[in-house]
Amino acid sequence: MLPISARAACGFGIPPSYSDIDEVIVTQTGCGSTLTPGTPDALRCSKFWVEFGKPDGTEYSQFNLENGVGDFHLSASVEDARKVLAADRFFELNPPAQQVPTDTALATVTVHRCATTVSLKIYSEPQASPSDAQTNRLLDDLRKLVRMSTEKRLDTNPHVPPDIDLWY
């Protein structure tokens, strides 16, 4: 992982800095068609959201993963998410426009820094036109961060906070 500067750099004309990121939210509605029934056995095709940067730690809600449904606190921090974003050069990503198909799973990566919100939306292939390798790598690396984290179960019932739109 790359070192990250701890100096805040908000302001007009100042390039984005990973150290300014105070929240990273990842949501995913599955993979392939949203109409596909069943319980996935891997995080890659499950329905979840994770919020790095909450005051009381990282919160993760899983809706349909086999043997993993519920609300959790994760050991991964916003600092860990910043390192992934920096390693995958989030601020330099420029994915191609995708056709917006119906009934297709969607993943988003939303980054809050200073007074700015930047979001990437990636529709699931093969229903959607392909995304680029760099954007897919970022999403895979963020899912890996979730997968490798220690979980502490808070509840067996997942929830969606009002500030996260998981049901596009």
FENUR-V970400 format. One record per pair of residues at least 24 apart in sequence whose ideal C-beta (glycine too) atoms are under 10 Angstrom apart, sorted by the first residue. I is the first residue (numbers start at 1). J is the second residue. D is the distance in Angstrom with one decimal. If there is no record, write none. Layout:
BEGIN
i=(I/I)
j=(J/J)
d=(D/D)
END
This chain:
BEGIN
i=(1/1/1/1/1/1/2/2/2/2/2/3/3/4/4/4/4/4/4/5/6/8/8/9/9/10/10/10/10/11/14/15/16/16/16/16/16/16/16/16/17/17/17/17/17/18/18/18/18/18/18/18/18/18/18/18/18/18/19/19/19/19/20/20/20/20/20/20/21/21/21/21/21/21/21/21/21/21/21/21/21/21/21/22/22/22/22/22/22/22/22/23/23/23/23/23/23/23/23/23/23/23/24/24/24/24/24/24/24/24/24/24/24/24/24/24/24/24/24/24/24/25/25/25/25/25/25/25/25/25/25/25/25/25/25/25/25/25/25/26/26/26/26/26/26/26/26/26/26/26/26/26/26/26/26/26/27/27/27/27/27/27/27/27/27/27/27/27/27/27/27/28/28/28/28/28/28/28/28/28/28/28/28/28/29/29/29/29/29/29/29/29/29/29/29/29/30/30/30/30/30/30/30/31/31/31/31/31/31/31/31/32/32/32/32/32/32/32/32/33/33/33/33/33/33/33/33/34/34/34/34/34/34/34/34/34/35/35/35/35/36/36/36/37/38/38/39/39/39/39/39/39/40/40/40/40/41/41/41/41/42/42/42/43/43/43/43/43/44/44/44/44/44/44/45/45/46/47/47/47/47/48/48/48/48/48/48/49/49/49/49/49/49/49/49/50/50/50/50/50/50/50/50/50/51/51/51/51/51/51/52/52/52/52/52/52/52/52/52/52/52/52/52/53/53/53/53/53/53/53/54/54/57/58/58/58/59/59/59/60/60/60/60/60/60/61/61/61/61/61/61/61/61/61/62/62/62/63/63/63/63/63/64/65/68/68/68/69/69/69/69/70/70/70/70/70/70/70/70/71/71/71/71/71/71/71/71/71/72/72/72/72/72/72/72/72/72/73/73/73/73/73/73/74/74/74/74/74/74/74/74/75/75/75/75/75/75/76/76/76/76/76/76/76/76/77/77/78/80/80/80/80/81/81/81/81/81/81/82/82/83/83/84/84/84/84/84/84/84/84/85/85/85/85/85/85/87/87/87/88/88/88/88/88/88/88/88/89/89/89/90/90/90/90/90/90/91/92/93/93/93/93/93/93/93/94/94/94/95/95/95/95/95/95/95/95/95/95/95/96/96/96/96/96/97/98/98/98/98/98/98/98/98/99/99/99/99/100/100/100/101/101/101/102/103/104/104/105/106/106/107/107/107/107/107/107/108/108/108/108/108/109/109/109/109/110/110/121/123)
j=(80/82/83/84/86/87/82/83/86/87/89/83/86/79/82/83/85/86/87/86/79/113/114/113/114/113/114/115/116/114/114/91/90/91/92/111/113/114/116/118/82/86/91/113/114/79/81/82/83/84/85/86/87/89/90/91/111/113/79/82/86/113/82/111/112/113/114/116/52/53/78/79/81/82/85/86/90/91/111/112/113/114/118/52/53/78/82/111/112/113/114/51/52/53/54/78/81/110/111/112/113/117/50/51/52/53/58/78/80/81/82/84/85/90/109/110/111/112/113/142/145/49/50/51/52/53/54/59/81/108/109/110/111/112/117/119/161/163/164/50/51/52/60/81/107/108/109/110/111/120/138/139/142/143/145/146/51/61/106/107/108/109/110/119/121/160/164/165/166/167/168/63/105/106/107/108/109/122/124/139/142/143/146/166/63/64/104/105/106/107/108/123/124/166/167/168/63/64/104/105/106/107/124/104/105/106/107/124/125/126/127/103/104/105/124/125/126/127/128/101/102/103/104/105/124/126/127/102/103/104/105/106/124/127/167/168/102/103/104/105/103/105/124/64/64/66/64/65/66/67/68/69/64/65/66/68/65/66/67/68/66/143/147/68/143/144/146/147/107/139/140/143/144/147/105/124/143/105/158/166/167/72/107/143/146/158/166/108/158/159/160/161/164/165/166/74/76/81/142/143/145/146/149/164/78/81/110/161/163/164/76/77/78/79/80/81/82/84/85/111/142/145/146/77/78/79/81/82/111/112/78/161/152/145/146/149/154/159/161/146/149/151/152/154/158/154/155/157/158/159/160/161/164/166/146/151/158/157/158/159/160/166/158/158/151/153/158/155/156/157/158/151/153/154/155/156/157/158/159/151/152/153/154/155/156/157/158/159/146/149/150/151/152/153/154/155/158/149/150/151/152/153/154/145/146/147/148/149/150/151/152/145/148/149/150/151/152/142/144/145/146/147/148/149/150/145/149/112/142/145/148/149/109/111/141/142/145/146/111/113/141/145/109/137/138/140/141/142/144/145/109/111/113/138/141/142/137/138/141/134/135/137/138/139/140/141/142/134/137/138/118/120/134/135/138/142/118/134/118/120/132/134/135/137/138/132/134/135/120/121/122/130/131/132/133/134/135/136/138/129/130/131/132/135/129/122/123/125/128/129/130/131/132/123/127/128/129/128/129/168/127/128/129/127/127/128/168/168/166/168/131/135/136/139/142/143/139/164/165/166/168/135/138/139/142/164/165/168/168)
d=(8.9/9.5/4.4/7.9/7.4/5.5/9.9/7.1/5.0/5.8/9.4/9.0/8.7/7.7/5.8/6.5/9.4/5.8/10.0/9.9/10.0/9.5/8.2/9.3/8.4/7.5/3.6/7.5/8.5/7.9/9.0/7.9/8.8/4.7/9.7/9.0/6.5/8.3/7.9/8.3/9.7/9.5/8.8/7.7/9.1/9.7/9.6/4.8/8.0/9.8/5.9/4.5/9.7/9.8/7.8/7.7/9.3/8.3/9.3/7.1/9.2/8.9/9.3/9.7/9.4/4.2/5.5/8.9/8.9/7.7/6.9/9.3/7.6/5.2/6.8/9.2/8.8/9.8/5.7/7.0/4.6/9.1/9.6/9.6/5.5/6.9/9.6/9.2/5.7/6.5/8.5/6.8/6.8/3.6/7.7/6.7/8.9/8.0/7.5/4.1/8.3/9.1/8.3/7.6/4.4/6.2/9.1/6.3/9.4/4.2/7.5/8.4/6.9/9.1/7.2/7.2/5.5/7.7/9.5/7.7/9.6/6.8/7.2/5.0/7.6/8.3/9.8/9.9/9.5/7.5/7.7/4.4/8.1/7.9/9.5/8.6/9.8/8.7/6.4/5.0/8.2/8.1/9.3/8.4/7.2/7.1/5.5/7.7/9.9/9.9/9.7/7.6/5.1/7.6/8.9/7.6/9.3/9.6/7.9/6.8/4.9/8.5/7.8/9.7/9.5/9.1/6.4/7.8/5.2/9.8/8.8/9.7/7.2/7.5/4.3/7.8/9.7/9.1/8.9/8.1/9.6/7.9/9.9/8.5/9.0/10.0/8.7/4.7/5.2/7.5/9.2/9.9/8.2/6.7/7.8/6.8/9.2/7.7/9.3/4.0/8.7/9.0/7.1/9.4/5.2/9.8/8.4/4.7/8.3/9.9/9.5/9.7/7.6/6.0/5.5/8.2/7.5/6.4/9.9/9.1/9.5/5.4/6.3/7.0/7.9/9.7/6.1/8.9/5.1/6.5/5.4/8.3/8.6/9.2/9.7/8.9/9.7/5.2/9.3/9.8/9.3/8.3/9.9/10.0/8.3/9.3/5.6/7.3/4.7/8.9/9.6/8.8/6.4/6.1/6.7/9.6/7.6/4.8/8.6/9.5/8.7/9.3/8.9/8.1/5.4/8.7/6.4/5.3/9.7/9.1/7.8/6.2/9.9/9.1/8.0/8.7/9.3/8.2/8.7/7.4/9.8/9.8/9.8/9.0/7.7/7.9/8.5/9.1/8.7/9.6/6.9/8.3/5.3/9.6/5.6/7.0/8.4/8.8/7.9/9.0/8.5/5.5/9.0/9.8/9.1/9.7/9.3/7.8/8.9/7.2/6.7/6.6/4.4/8.6/7.2/4.0/8.4/9.4/9.8/9.8/8.8/8.3/9.4/8.1/3.8/9.3/7.5/9.2/9.7/7.5/8.4/9.5/8.9/9.3/8.7/7.4/8.0/9.6/8.3/6.3/7.8/7.2/9.9/9.3/9.1/9.2/8.9/9.2/4.1/5.9/6.9/8.4/8.7/8.6/9.1/9.2/5.9/9.8/4.9/9.6/8.7/8.2/8.8/9.8/8.4/9.6/9.9/9.8/6.8/7.9/6.1/8.9/5.5/7.3/5.7/4.7/6.7/5.9/9.6/10.0/9.9/7.4/4.4/4.3/8.2/7.2/5.7/6.2/9.4/8.6/9.5/4.4/6.2/5.6/6.1/8.6/9.2/9.2/9.0/7.4/4.6/8.5/6.2/8.4/6.6/10.0/9.5/4.0/7.1/6.1/7.9/10.0/8.8/4.7/4.0/7.9/8.2/9.5/10.0/5.1/6.9/9.8/7.6/4.2/8.6/9.7/9.4/10.0/9.8/5.9/9.4/8.2/9.5/8.8/9.7/6.9/6.6/9.7/9.2/9.6/9.6/8.8/9.9/9.9/7.3/9.9/4.9/5.7/8.2/5.7/8.3/6.7/9.9/7.4/8.9/8.3/9.4/8.9/7.2/6.8/8.6/5.8/4.1/9.1/9.2/5.8/8.5/7.3/9.8/8.4/7.9/8.2/9.5/9.4/6.4/9.9/7.8/8.4/9.4/6.8/8.0/5.8/5.6/9.7/6.9/8.3/8.8/8.9/6.6/9.1/7.3/9.8/5.4/5.0/9.8/7.6/4.3/8.9/9.5/7.6/8.0/7.1/6.1/9.0/8.2/7.4/5.1/9.3/5.1/4.9/8.0/6.3/10.0/7.7/9.2/6.2/4.9/7.8/9.6/9.7/5.0/5.3/8.5/8.8/7.6/5.5/9.6/9.4/9.4/5.5/9.5/9.6/9.4/5.5/9.1/8.8/9.3/9.5/8.8/9.1/8.5/8.5/6.5/6.6/6.6/8.7/10.0/8.5/9.8)
END
